[in-house]
Amino acid sequence: ADDAAAEVAAAASCGGAGKGLESAGRVRALCHQMRQLVPHTPLADWVGRAFAKSLSDKEPKARRVLWRGIKGVKAPEEFLRKGGTELAPMSSTCDLRVAARYARGVPDALLFMLLVDNFMQEGADLTFLSAFPQEREFLSPPLTFLAPTGRTHHLRHDGTHFTIVEVVPHYPS
């Protein structure tokens, strides 16, 4: 628990705001549409190709951690008990500093610590086609369910209260 808090503190201190794929207005508009349950978009084909490319590069490896930072959000108690589903594509990164930059600067921030056991849970690695490859972005499909492990961590840093929620992603079948 203390290690996770220390990592967040160090990551939140990094200079500059994240300006990755998710910050682009076009992607926000697309995510908004998908959250309104628009049945199909060309993004599905694009992500499918990226996922297939990332599968070809995979080797078996130990559990890894991905991060997702959300600014100005608190985790509802019901989510902490039951979990929840993201209706739109969900972006994450293997770099905690990137997630912390996206979340910092407001009184409350949420960091999801995604515990990934195999490549089928990690999403499509977008590094090879990203405008910001240093952010190591992974994209999970719409309707990804985040199952909480029951472990949360709290940290206050530079005026932001970070709540870190450990989750396991499950993709729709």
C-alpha positions as CSV (number, residue, x, y, z in Angstrom):
1,A,0.0,0.0,0.0
2,D,2.8,2.5,0.9
3,D,4.7,1.6,-2.3
4,A,1.6,2.4,-4.4
5,A,1.2,5.8,-2.6
6,A,4.8,6.6,-3.0
7,E,4.7,5.8,-6.8
8,V,1.6,8.1,-7.2
9,A,3.3,10.9,-5.3
10,A,6.4,10.7,-7.5
11,A,4.3,10.3,-10.7
12,A,2.1,13.3,-9.9
13,S,5.1,15.5,-9.5
14,C,6.2,15.1,-13.1
15,G,6.0,18.3,-15.1
16,G,3.5,19.0,-17.9
17,A,0.0,17.8,-18.5
18,G,-0.6,14.6,-20.5
19,K,-1.6,15.3,-24.0
20,G,-2.2,11.8,-25.3
21,L,-4.8,10.3,-27.6
22,E,-7.6,10.6,-25.1
23,S,-7.2,14.3,-24.8
24,A,-8.0,14.8,-28.5
25,G,-11.4,16.3,-29.1
26,R,-12.3,13.8,-31.8
27,V,-11.7,10.9,-29.4
28,R,-13.8,12.6,-26.7
29,A,-16.6,13.1,-29.1
30,L,-16.4,9.5,-30.2
31,C,-16.4,8.3,-26.6
32,H,-19.4,10.5,-25.8
33,Q,-21.3,9.0,-28.8
34,M,-20.4,5.5,-27.7
35,R,-21.6,6.2,-24.2
36,Q,-24.9,7.2,-25.7
37,L,-25.0,3.6,-27.1
38,V,-24.3,4.3,-30.7
39,P,-24.1,0.8,-32.1
40,H,-21.1,0.9,-34.4
41,T,-18.2,3.2,-35.3
42,P,-15.2,2.8,-37.6
43,L,-13.0,2.8,-34.4
44,A,-14.0,-0.8,-33.8
45,D,-12.2,-1.9,-37.0
46,W,-9.2,0.3,-36.2
47,V,-8.9,-1.1,-32.6
48,G,-9.3,-4.6,-33.9
49,R,-6.3,-4.2,-36.2
50,A,-4.3,-2.6,-33.3
51,F,-5.2,-5.5,-31.0
52,A,-4.2,-8.1,-33.6
53,K,-0.9,-6.3,-34.1
54,S,-0.3,-6.3,-30.3
55,L,-1.1,-10.0,-30.1
56,S,1.6,-10.8,-32.6
57,D,4.2,-9.2,-30.3
58,K,3.2,-11.0,-27.1
59,E,5.2,-13.4,-25.0
60,P,4.0,-15.0,-21.8
61,K,4.8,-12.8,-18.8
62,A,4.0,-12.2,-15.2
63,R,1.2,-10.1,-13.9
64,R,1.6,-6.4,-15.0
65,V,-0.1,-3.3,-13.9
66,L,-1.8,-0.7,-16.1
67,W,-3.0,2.7,-14.8
68,R,-6.0,4.9,-15.7
69,G,-6.3,8.4,-14.2
70,I,-9.5,10.3,-14.0
71,K,-9.7,13.9,-12.8
72,G,-12.4,15.2,-10.5
73,V,-14.0,11.9,-9.7
74,K,-14.6,9.9,-6.6
75,A,-15.3,6.1,-6.7
76,P,-18.9,5.5,-5.6
77,E,-19.4,3.0,-2.8
78,E,-21.5,0.8,-5.1
79,F,-18.6,0.6,-7.6
80,L,-16.2,-0.3,-4.8
81,R,-18.5,-3.2,-3.9
82,K,-19.8,-4.4,-7.3
83,G,-17.5,-2.9,-10.0
84,G,-18.7,-1.2,-13.1
85,T,-18.6,-1.2,-16.9
86,E,-17.1,1.5,-19.2
87,L,-19.4,1.9,-22.2
88,A,-16.8,3.5,-24.4
89,P,-13.3,2.5,-25.3
90,M,-11.1,2.8,-22.2
91,S,-7.5,4.1,-22.3
92,S,-4.8,3.1,-19.9
93,T,-1.0,3.2,-19.6
94,C,1.7,1.1,-18.1
95,D,3.3,4.4,-16.9
96,L,1.9,5.6,-13.6
97,R,3.3,9.0,-14.2
98,V,1.2,9.5,-17.3
99,A,-2.0,8.4,-15.5
100,A,-1.2,10.7,-12.5
101,R,-0.7,13.7,-14.8
102,Y,-4.1,13.2,-16.4
103,A,-5.7,13.0,-12.9
104,R,-3.9,15.8,-10.9
105,G,-4.7,19.4,-10.4
106,V,-8.2,19.1,-8.8
107,P,-9.3,18.3,-5.2
108,D,-10.3,14.6,-6.0
109,A,-8.8,12.2,-8.5
110,L,-9.3,8.5,-9.2
111,L,-6.5,6.2,-10.3
112,F,-7.5,2.7,-11.4
113,M,-4.7,0.2,-10.8
114,L,-5.6,-2.5,-13.4
115,L,-4.1,-5.9,-12.5
116,V,-3.5,-7.7,-15.7
117,D,-2.7,-11.5,-15.7
118,N,-2.3,-12.0,-19.4
119,F,-2.3,-10.2,-22.7
120,M,-6.0,-10.9,-23.3
121,Q,-6.7,-8.4,-20.4
122,E,-4.4,-5.7,-21.4
123,G,-6.1,-4.3,-24.5
124,A,-4.6,-3.1,-27.8
125,D,-1.1,-1.5,-27.4
126,L,-1.4,1.7,-29.4
127,T,2.3,2.7,-29.0
128,F,3.2,1.9,-32.6
129,L,0.5,4.3,-34.0
130,S,0.3,6.9,-31.3
131,A,1.1,10.6,-31.7
132,F,2.5,10.3,-28.1
133,P,4.3,6.9,-28.1
134,Q,6.1,7.7,-24.8
135,E,2.7,7.4,-23.0
136,R,2.5,3.7,-23.8
137,E,-1.3,3.7,-24.3
138,F,-3.4,0.6,-24.2
139,L,-7.0,0.7,-25.4
140,S,-9.7,-1.7,-24.0
141,P,-12.9,-2.3,-25.9
142,P,-16.3,-0.8,-25.0
143,L,-18.1,-2.6,-22.2
144,T,-15.0,-3.5,-20.3
145,F,-16.0,-4.5,-16.8
146,L,-13.7,-3.4,-13.9
147,A,-14.0,-5.8,-11.0
148,P,-12.6,-4.3,-7.7
149,T,-10.3,-6.4,-5.7
150,G,-11.4,-4.7,-2.4
151,R,-8.1,-3.0,-2.0
152,T,-7.9,0.8,-2.2
153,H,-5.2,3.3,-1.3
154,H,-5.3,7.0,-0.5
155,L,-2.7,9.7,-1.0
156,R,-2.8,13.5,-0.8
157,H,-0.2,15.2,-3.0
158,D,0.0,18.9,-4.1
159,G,-3.7,19.6,-3.2
160,T,-5.1,16.5,-4.9
161,H,-6.6,13.6,-3.0
162,F,-5.8,10.5,-5.1
163,T,-8.0,7.4,-4.5
164,I,-6.3,4.3,-6.0
165,V,-8.6,1.4,-6.7
166,E,-7.2,-2.0,-7.6
167,V,-9.4,-3.6,-10.3
168,V,-9.2,-6.6,-12.7
169,P,-10.5,-5.8,-16.2
170,H,-12.9,-8.3,-17.9
171,Y,-13.7,-7.8,-21.6
172,P,-17.1,-8.5,-23.1
173,S,-17.4,-11.8,-25.0
